[in-house]
Amino acid sequence: MRLVSERFGPWSGKALLIGALMIVLLWPLARVERLVEERQQLRVTAFESIASGWGGAQQIGAPLLSVPMQKRSWVPYETAEKRTERWLDSAPTRLVATSVEIQAALDVRHRTRGIYTMPVYTATVVMRGHFDRAALEALRESEQPERGRLERAQVHLPLSSLKSLRSLQSFQFDQQLLKGQGGDLAGMDAITADIDLDAILRSKESLASPDAAPSASAGGVPFRIELTLAGTDALQFLPLGSATTIDASGNWGSPEFHGAFLPDHHQVHKDRFEANWRVLQLNRALPSSWRGNEQGKDALTAAGFGFGIFEPVDVYARSYRAIRYGVLFVAITFLCFFAWEHGGTGVRLHPMNYLLVGLALAVFFLLLVALSEQIGFDWAYLAAASALVALLTIYVSGVVDRSGPAWVMGGAMSAAYGALYVILGSEDYALLLGAGLVFGVLAMLMIGTRRFDWTTLKMRSID
């Protein structure tokens, strides 16, 4: 240190010591950053606990019809001229609806686990649509090599989890109230019900006879399903109909639209959103019918889309972002103090003064994280920043035995932390504002010290 002082000047040793103090202060800042990560993990654990009891992210698809199929077979009997006709069971045919209209209304609330609060929702979903009558009629043609057993058909409504189903208000097909029960479809949970499609088609044939009164339902098999789901994080829809229209709304002001399709139209207000989609069969790879398990879970869910219950900037994300600026604030504060100390003011600061000021800056971020968990980030930031500025103002006033410079320093710190708050609250422009802050502070520092002689540590006189 003595050799450095003799070679570069009397204050070079102190400058190197202050630089070493800045490096030492990286450790408490790193520990606070690690603490934020640990608290984030605790929150994730709490959220997983809430989701496991309430319901996680949900997926729901339109109903599918499953028709058992039989294949014609001939069995020789006594002589080759005589044979017996048999029908052997084969893979069922799955049919999607011709049109599907879905209305989903979300009611978002909050659930608490310890100090952590998580948004959860209940979604009331109403589905309407119909299946093509001609496609069903074609399955029961007995002259074909295969025939469908329409009287033993089933309807499946795929869900991500039956555990999240809160109520099934209506499960109607062609005015028949079906009894839903637990089942599965291609590896997904599903509400399953038996349905006699043969009887429904025969009733429509009578409605379509010349002597019968006209009926709007005679051309297809209509359905209406109403249910309530509970979930967290997200709700996705599977466009299993040949034409699917979805209208969704909820009391949440920051939805995150994602998946295979973005909404055709959407409106987002302060505490509410509305969105609608229209998806055609040509927009997705799933066919209108298939056999057995030709289409698995991945195929059914590939075209899923919907929205998430998105929180734009949470407590820990903003705290973590603030800590990233911690090194910058320490460096700028130390550099300003050093220039102020050797700029002809007559003030002399001990390295211990620098260390205590640096520790106060580091403790600010710890205080911010601790308070934000209890009173929210905005009030926590105001309380922590006010406490820090007041502490540094009082401390510097006592160290230099003058109140004027201390008030100037307090005002500068208030402006700096005010600018940092604006940056932390911005979701889309945080990088731009942060870069602007760094450049602005550096520019002010360079302009303010442009006549400072770093060799002699004195301000040069103006000629």
N, C-alpha and C positions, 0 to 999 in steps of 0.2 A: 504493500500500500504506500510505503514511504517513497519507493522508487517511482511509482506512478505519479505521486504528488510532485516530486522533483522534476520529472520529465514534462508533464502536461500542465502543471499549475497547482496552486495550493488547495483548490477545491475539487480536484479530480478524484481524490480518494473518497471524498464524501459522495460524489456523484456515483461512483461505483458501488458504494455501500447502499445508497438509495435504490440502485438498480437491483442489488441483491435482495433488498427488502421486497421489491415488487415480485421477484421470483418466489420468495417465501410465501407471499400472500396468495399465490396461485393455489397453494394447498388448501386453505380454508374455503376458497371459492369452489374448488373441485369437490370438497366434502359436501358443501351445500348442494351442488349439482347432483351428487350421488344421492343425497337425501331426497331430492325431488323425484328421482327415478324410483327410489324405494317407496315413497308415498304414492306414486302413480301405480306401482304394482299392487299395493294394498287396496287402492281404489278398484283396480281391475278385479281383484279377488272378491271385493264386496259386490261389485256389479255382477260377477258371475254367480254369486250366491243369490242375488235378487232374481236374475234371469232364470236360474234353475227352478225357483219356486213360482215365478210369475209366468215365464215363457220367454224364449229367446227370439231371434229374428225369425219371421214367419214367411212361408210360401204357401200360396193357395192357387189351385188351378180350377178350370171349368170342369163340369162332370163329363165322364166318359161312359159309354155303354160297352159292356162285355157280353157277347153272345156266344154261348157254347156251340161248337160246330161238330157235325158228324160227316164222315166220309163213307160213300157207298162202296160196299165190297160184296163180291159174289163168292159163295162157298159151294163147290161141287157136291152133288147129292146122287148116290148110286151110279148114275151114268152121266156121261159128259153132256147129254142133252138136257139134263135136269140140274138146276142149281138154285141155291137159296140166297135171297138178298139179305144183306146185313148192313147195319150202319154202325161204324166204329167211331168212337170219340176222337177228335183231333183238336188242335190248338184253337182257342177261342178267337173270335174276331173283335177287335177294339174299334169303336167308331167315335169320332169327335162330333161335337154339335155343329150344326150349320151356322148358327149365329149365337153370340153370347154378349149379354150386356151386364156389366158389373158396376154396382155402386158401393163404395166403401167410405164410411164415415168414422174418423178416428177421434177418440177422446183421450188426450194425453194428460197424465197425472205424474206425480213423483212418489217414489218409494225411498225410504231411508234405511240404511244399514250402518249403525255407528254414526260417524260424522259425515258419511258419504250419501249423497242424494242422486238418484238415477231416474230419468224420465222413462215411464212405461206407458203402454197404451192398451185400450180395448177398441177393437174394430168391429163395427156392425157391417156385415157384407151381405148384399142382396144380389142374387144372380137370376137373370131371366134369359130365355132363349128357346131354341127348339132343335130337334134332330130331324133329318130328312126322312120323310116317310118312304120315298121310293127306294132309298138305300136299304131300309129295313125290309121292305117287301121283297127285294131281290134275294135276301138271305134265306127266305123260307120257301123258295122255289124247290119243290121236291124232284123236279126233272133234272136238276143239276147234279154233277158228281158229288157236291157237298151241299149240305143244308144247315140252316141255323135253327137251333132250338130256342125260339123266341120266348116261349113260355118259361124258360129257365134263365132268362137274362138277368144281368146285374148292372147296377149303376154305381160308379165309383167317383168320389170327389176327393182328389189328392190334396193332402196337407203335409206340411213339414213335421207336424207333431200333433197327434190327437190329444195329448196332455194339455195343450193350449186352448182347446175348444171349451168355451164357457157355456154356450147354449146353442141348441139347434131348433130355432123357432119354426121353420118350415122346410119340408123336403117333399115337394110335390112334383109329380109327373102326370100330365094330362088329367089334372084335377084329383089324382089319387095321392093320398097322404101316405108316404112310405115310411117304414120304420128303419132308421139308420142304425148301423152297428159298426164296430171297429173292424178294419180290414187293411189290406195293403194292395198297392199297385206299383209294379216295377221297382220295388225296393222302397217305396214311399208309404207313409201312413195314408189311410184313406177312409172316408165314411162310405160304407158299402150297404146297399139295400137290394133285395130281390125285387124283380119287376116282371110282370107277365105282359111282354110286348105283343104277343099274339092276340091276347084279348083286346088290347088297346087298338091294334090295327083293325080287328074285326068290327069294333064299335065305330071306327071312322069310316069303314066301308058302308055301314048302315046309314051314317050321317051323310055320306056322299051319294046315296041312292036318290033317284028322281023324286020319290015320294017324301023324302026327309027334308026338314027345314035346313037352309044353308048354315054352315058353321065355319068360323074363321080357323078353327083348330083342325079341320079335316085334312089339311095339307101337310101336317107335320105333327111331331110329338113335343108339345111344349113342356117346359119345366120352370119351376120357381123355387129357389133355395134361399133361405135366410138363416144366418148364423152369426155368432159373436166369438171373436178370437181375442186372446190376450197375448201380448208380446212386448218385446223391447228391441231397440236398435233399428229394425227395418221391417218393412212389409213388402213382399214381392208377389206379383201375379204371373201365372203361367198361361200364355195365350193359346189354349188348346182348341179353341173353336176355329172354324174356317174364317170367320170374321169376328173379332173381339173388340168391344168398346168398353172402356173403363173410365169412370168418373170417380175421383177420390178427393176428399177434403178432410181437414182436421184443424184442431186448435193448437197449431205449432207454427211459429214464425220463421223457422230456418230449416226447411226440409232439404235433403240432399238427394236429388234424382239420379238414379244409376241403373245399370242393367243393360240389356240388349237394345232397349228403345227408350228414348227420352220423350217426355210428354209433347203432344202436338201443341197444346196450349196450357199455360199455367199462370196463376196469379199468387204472389206471396205478399202477405200483409204483415203487420207488426206481430200479430199473435194468431194468424190463420193462413192457410194455404188452400188452393184449389188447383187440380190438374186433371187432364183427360188425355187418353191415348186411344188410338184406333190401329189395330194390327190385323193384317190380312194373311190368308194362308200362304200367299206368295212371299210374304216377308219372313217366313221361317221355314226350316227344313223338315218339320214334322209332317207326315202325310195325313190325309183325312181318315185313313183306316189302315190297320196292320194286323198281323196275326201273332198271337201269343206274346212272347217277350222280345219281339224284334226291335221294339223301341224301349230302351231301359231308362233308368232314372236320369242319366246324363242327358239323353235326348229330350226328355220331358222338361228338364229344368234349363236347358241351354238358352232358351229364348226368354227366360225370366227377366222381369223388370219391375221397378217400383220406386220406393223412396226410403230414405233413412231419417231417423230422428237425430238430426245433426246439431251438435253444439259448436258454434263457430270457433270460439277461442276459450278453452276452459282454463281453470285456475292453474293447473300444473303446466300447461303449454305456455301460458303467459309468464309464469315464474321462471320456467326453463329458458325462455327467450330473454328474460331480463338478466339472468346470470351470464348469458353470453356477452352482454355488454359490460359485465363487472370489471374485467381486466382493462377495458378501455377507460372506464371511469377512474380506476385507481391510477393508471398511467397518466391521464390528463391532470388529475388532482396533484400528483406528486411533481409533475413537470411544472405546473403553475406555481406551486409552493417554492420549488427550487429557483425558478426565474424571479419570483417575487422576493425571495430571500437575498439573492445576489444582484438585484437590480438597483442598488443604491438606496434601499429603504432603511438600511441599518438594522433590519430584523435578522436574528440568527436562530435557526431551529435545530434542535438536536435530532439525530436519527430516531430516537425513541418517539419524538413527536410525529414523525412520518409513519412509524409503525402503528401507533395508536389510531391515527386517522385512517390508515389502510384497514385496520381491523374493524373500525366502525363502519366503513363502506361494505366490508364482507358481512358483518352482522346484519346490515340492512336487508340483505337477500334472505337470510335465515328468518328474520322477523317477518318478512313479507310472506314467506311460505307458511309459517305457523299461523299468522293472523288470517290469511286468505281461506284457510280451511274452516275457520269459525265464522267470519263475518263477510266473506266474499272478497274477490280480488280488488275491486274499486276502493272500498273503504279500507282494506288492508294496506293498499299502496299509499293512500293518503295518510294513514296513521304512521306507517313506517318511514315514509319520506319526511313527514313533518318532524318526527322524533329525531331523525338523522340530521336534518338541517339545523334544528335547534341545538342539538348536542355539539355539532361542529362549530356553530357560531359562538356558543358559550366557551368552548374549549380554545378556539383561536383567539378570542378576545382576551382570555386570561394569559395565553402564551405570549402574545405580542404586547400585552398591556395597553391595547388600544381598541376601541369599539368600532371605529370607522372601517378599517380593513376587514374586520370580522363580519360586519354587515354586508360589505361588498362580496365577500366570499359566500355568505349565506344566500344572497340574492342570486349569485351565479349558480350555486348548487340547486336552488329552487327551480331556476330556468332549465337546467340540465335534466333534472328528474321529471319536470313537466313535459319536456320533449320526449323523454323515454316512455312516459305513460301513453302519449299519443301513438308512438310506434307500437307498443305492446297491444294496444286496443285495435290496431288495424289488422284485418285479415288478409286483404289482397295486396296492400302496398307497404307491408312491414319492411321488406328488403329495400325498397326504394327510399323510404323515410329513414331507415337506419343508415344507409349509405350516405344520404344527404346530411344526417347528423354528424357522422364521422368526418366528412369532408368539411362541413361548416366549422366544427371545433378545431380541426387541424389548420384551416385557413386563418381563423382568428388568432390561434397561437403563433403561426408563422408571421403574420402581419404584426402582431404585438411584439414579437422578439426580433424583428428584422434588423434592428440596430443594436442588438445585444451581441457583445463580443464574447463568444464562448471560450476564447483562450484566456482572457483576463477576467471573465465573468463580470463585466461592467458594461453599461450602456454607453455607446459611442455618442459623442456630442454632434449636434447638427451644425454643419458649416453654414 
